Amino acid sequence: MIPATPLRRPSLLDRAIASALLMITPEYRNVRRRQRGNGRSSTPTLAQPPAMPLETIELMGERIRIARQRLAGAPTVLLICPLPQSIVAFAPIWPALAARFDLVAVDLPGFGRSSGGLEWMTFAAQGRFLKALIEQLGLVRPHLVAPDVGMAAAVACVGENPAIAASLVIGDGPAIAPSSNGSIINKLVTSGFWRFMVAMAGAATFVEAGNQLGYVNYTPNALEVDDYIRSYAGRVGPICRWFRDYPASLATTDPLLAQLDLPVQLFWGRHDALLDVENASRLQQRLPRAQLQVLENAGHYSYQDAAEAFSNLVIRWVEGEHLRL
């Protein structure tokens, strides 16, 4: 992972705007209490992210960033990026998973460091992309590990292509209607004014607000933050279209839930301030073959807040637990 020079980071103005936004976000008070209770430090959890073999491929007219570490004969695991992050967010869990699996990660088109614009801002479009990616890379029934926006894409993909994956590991994301959202998600979904203001504030503010609201333990380092800001520089406007079309997209994934007749491991951060943990129990009730693990001391970015527990969850699941459902 080659650092950019100079590294991009939120300015004082970006931090001030993010803080002002969070002051009118009721869930933030609970997040701050949890952060203080955990003794969360401003010092990065990792001095730098573990190395990932990043590369760019061409697919469906876009330049797509992936990471791939092959392990012959091992099960294939496909990690799908979250928002407002990128596949670099998987660096804390990458070494543990790469030691056991044929491992791939992807920045969806329009997210992370992959190209793409408004045409990709629906769950269905991202689901079609995942199908094409799996076929182009020659992945044979991978296990899809998909938080946040990746979860919506994975459900859309497998709902339309039931045999394409061995299992789903999904959480902290949308798929069920109605979705129990935090107030900041509801603002972006229902208010053109809020979408305009967030787009005008820009990528660094967007990332800073996410970092303040999404973690209860983990503190990202400068390389991670730089990658996230570069991922969304000049692109927050199109991302807001994803939120605008959120209800219509949910209407496409919700009917698919009952058809997902494959093993599903649900996970959720107990202190997720963006998508309430209530979504997890409702999803478990709707999915034919699902089990749930709530990560007790984690927020929305549970794969980083509880990186060891999350890695162990994926390892247990892929290496045998999914066969019992």
Summary of the structure (lengths in Angstrom):
residues: 325
radius of gyration: 18.0
end to end distance: 37.9
largest distance: 51.6
contacts: 1170
relative contact order: 0.17
helix: 49%
strand: 15%
